[in-house]
Amino acid sequence: MTTRSAAPRATDRIFTATTGAFALLVVAIVCTIAVVLVSESMQSIRAFGLSFWTTSTWNPVSGEFGAAPFIWGTLYSSILALLIAAPVALGIAIFLADMSPTWLRSPLVFLTELLAAIPSIVYGLWGIFVLVPAIRSLQLSLPDWLTDYTLFGGPPVGVSLLSAAVVLAIMVIPFTASVAREVLRAVPASQREAAYALGSTRWEATLVALHYARTGILGAVMLGFGRALGETMAVTMVIGNTPQATWSLFAPQYTMAAVIANEFAEAANDMHVSALVEVGLLLFVITLIVNGGSRLLIWSMTRERTPRRAVATPPVAEVAS
């Protein structure tokens, strides 16, 4: 009996150690990426310090590097995409979770998830042939008094921050909608039933569910924001790739991921490479913070929904004794 029971325990220990090593491999990869980014960007960090993030001059020929336009373009396009995508994604999630007929729910879920699987380059091609001409026509149709404002000014070329934001919004919608739908499905049925018992309409019961799931929905939106921050190819193809920081929706701008994709292979010297790696380091840190915060929000919601284990009642014999 001792030999038979010892063998399974040894197998369990080996299995636990193996799976644990696989899990630690993910941590090791993330740490390795961070170490490599820091070490390879150290030349730029020493040369420019904090001014690298606050200056707007990016001139590889003269050796002047300032990443402020790329930071601005990344945050501006991602936030604008989030403002466009969040209401649409939330509407899709509410419909699929609460209001869709059974026969329609599965096809819509499949199509929504299919949008998330389309390669980024395909979105970029669609943006060039469809979205960019549409944005150009929209800008040309604006009245002159409106284009006098900085927000709506800029050359009528179509490739612009607005084009990048719309492409990003379309790419973020399926991901955010899928996560938000799962969050709404995790809301206990008792919440909606209680609302109906008090005489609420279907819309009011949905508002109750939204209020109950607000933390998880915010986490889903932040996950979409993290996805938008790191998008490269589609944005590179439609944003115009001009290192300038402006409020104009129709002006060409630049993002951190786009400048790395465009210039890394053609970097002429070590300082140029180091500056690009430092841009990647900042993007890495921002993405980690955003995704980590969103995961914490979703985790806190699921933790609140998990019922606590009931305290075990001692057997009658123990009570009597």
C-alpha positions, 0 to 999 in steps of 0.5 A: 500500500505504501509503494502504491500511494507513494507513486501517485504522490511523486507523479503529482509533484512532478506534474505540479512542478512542470506546470508551475515552470510553464507558468513561471516561464511567462513571468520570465519572458515579461521580465526579460523583455523589460530588462532588454528594453531598459539595457538597449535604451540606456544610451538614449536615457543617459543622453536626453534624460527626461527631456526625451519625453517633453521635446518635440524635435525628432531629427535622426540626421542631427541626432536630436530625439524627442518623443512628445509627438508620438506620446501625444498621438498614441494617447490622443488616438487611443482615447478618441477611439475609446470614446467612439468604441465604448458606447457601441461595444456596450450596446452590443454587450447589452443586446447579446446578454439580455435582449437578443432572441436565442436564434440570433444570439449565437450568429451575432456572437460568432460575427463579433468574435470574427471581427477580433480575428481579422488581421490588422493589415486588413483593417489598414487596407480597408482604411486606405480604400474606404475610410480615408476617402470618406474622412477627406470628403467629410472634411471638405464638406465642413463649413469654412467657419468650422474649419477655422477652429484648430480641432477641425483644421488641417490639410484635406488629405484623409490620412489623419488622426481621425482616420486612425481613431476610427480604425482603432475603434472598429478593432477595439469594439469586438474585444470590448463587447465580448468581455463586457458581455461575459461580465453582464452574464456574470451578474446574478439573475436575482438582481434582475428578478428583484428589479422586476419584482419591484415593477421595473421595466426591462430597460430599468432592470438592465440599468440595475445589471449595468450598475451591478457590473460597472466595475467589470465593464470599466475593466473591459473598456480599459482592456480595449484601451490597452489594445488600442495603445499597442496597435501598429500596422493599421494605424501606421497606414492611415495616420499620416506619420508626421511627428507633430502634436496638435489638437486637429482631428484631420491633421496627420500625426504619429504614434509610438508603435508606428515610429518604431515600425517605420524607422527601426529597420532603417536606423542609421546609428546606435543613438537612433536605435536606442531612442526607438527602444526607449519609445518602446520601453514607455509603450511597454510600461503604459500597456502593462499599467493599463492592462494590469489595472483593467484585470484588477477591476475585473478580478475585483468584480468576480471576487465580489460575485463569488459567494463566501463558503458557508461555515460548516456546522459541527456534527450533532454528536460533537455538539452533544459531547 
